[in-house]
Amino acid sequence: MFTCTGSEANDLAMRIAKAHTKAEGLIVTRFAYHGVTESIAQASPSLGRFVQLGKTVRTVPAPDSYRVPPEEQGKAFAAGVSAAIADLRAHGVQPAALMVDTVFSSDGIFTDPAGFLNEAVAAIREAGGIFIADEVQPGLGRTGDAFWGFMRHEGLVPDIVTMGKPLGNGHPLAGLAIRPEVLAAFGRECRYFNTFGGNPVSMAAGMAVLDVIEREGLMANAQRVGRHLRTGLAKLAERHTLIGDVRGAGLFVGLELVTDRQARTPATAETVRVVNGLRERQVLLSATGEHANTLKIRPPMVFSEVNADLLVETLDQVLAGL
Ligand SMILES: Cc1ncc(COP(=O)(O)O)c(C=O)c1O
């Protein structure tokens, strides 16, 4: 199904999930962002405390490869989801869905170890809910090794995938892929139409995007340049103790800044200075995560090794000048 924005795709995904499961509960991560409609803003805790969470929404700690050992990651995330299911039920609410951004963009960018989502997805399904993969940020080849973020996690097949942002490369185009059996109840019971969703101009834009990704080998480019970039950043970490962690996949890279490497204390104030220092030198990026101390590096898919070197050199200068 096609929509015009990612928010609309997530909103529709929840309506479909509720029709399918006859349940209401939604589980998201603690600093998630999923969009702007009323129901989805209520499931987007990163919007801040003045946007209240919905009564049927529960949050769970996101995976954190910097602080949780890899072998415990899947269990820890699943334990959070199970606790959220129990809490929903304690309040008389049955779980309808677990919705996650599959690289946890707004929680701080967590991609590893591959496989850490599987146990949590099993838990939501066992409880009668479905798994919605929000691919609005990681989708369309950005992670380099797979076209969708969820594909990093072997054998993981979502019940609904939502997509947007890069799908039209600037043109407002978003949508959902849905298992037919998950869509059946909504298709039968709910009237639905969308004036601009799936219009011929948007479809042409989307087809052109897919053609360019394929023709210009942009997924392989994301993998190659992303690796080069992470290597450059890891070298910087040898000289700048503010850098605590370099992580990510393809051209979705997180650089976590800490004031104390032992205690892994978030360097929130320093991160703002780094973002602004980079901006003054014409390098635009932002900070992500609950403590806003992870540089979110998500450049255009045509980013080159030369561009990556410029980014690393500029960051080097900014860090040296702090
Ligand atoms: C993970 C994620 N989901 C959904 C959205 C909402 O998409 P849109 O801004 O197109 O409504 C965003 C936008 O930033 C996003 O990052």
PDBQT file of the ligand as one rigid body, heavy atoms in Angstrom, charges set to zero:
ROOT
HETATM    1  C1  LIG A 401      12.214   5.863  11.689  1.00  0.00    +0.000 C 
HETATM    2  C2  LIG A 401      11.230   6.844  11.162  1.00  0.00    +0.000 A 
HETATM    3  N1  LIG A 401       9.947   6.478  11.016  1.00  0.00    +0.000 NA
HETATM    4  C3  LIG A 401       9.031   7.340  10.528  1.00  0.00    +0.000 A 
HETATM    5  C4  LIG A 401       9.367   8.635  10.191  1.00  0.00    +0.000 A 
HETATM    6  C5  LIG A 401       8.286   9.550   9.680  1.00  0.00    +0.000 C 
HETATM    7  O1  LIG A 401       8.439   9.809   8.325  1.00  0.00    +0.000 OA
HETATM    8  P1  LIG A 401       7.847  11.151   7.679  1.00  0.00    +0.000 P 
HETATM    9  O2  LIG A 401       8.683  12.293   8.177  1.00  0.00    +0.000 OA
HETATM   10  O3  LIG A 401       7.942  10.934   6.208  1.00  0.00    +0.000 OA
HETATM   11  O4  LIG A 401       6.425  11.285   8.131  1.00  0.00    +0.000 OA
HETATM   12  C6  LIG A 401      10.676   9.049  10.309  1.00  0.00    +0.000 A 
HETATM   13  C7  LIG A 401      11.062  10.439   9.932  1.00  0.00    +0.000 C 
HETATM   14  O5  LIG A 401      12.089  10.938  10.288  1.00  0.00    +0.000 OA
HETATM   15  C8  LIG A 401      11.630   8.147  10.817  1.00  0.00    +0.000 A 
HETATM   16  O6  LIG A 401      12.900   8.499  10.976  1.00  0.00    +0.000 OA
ENDROOT
TORSDOF 0
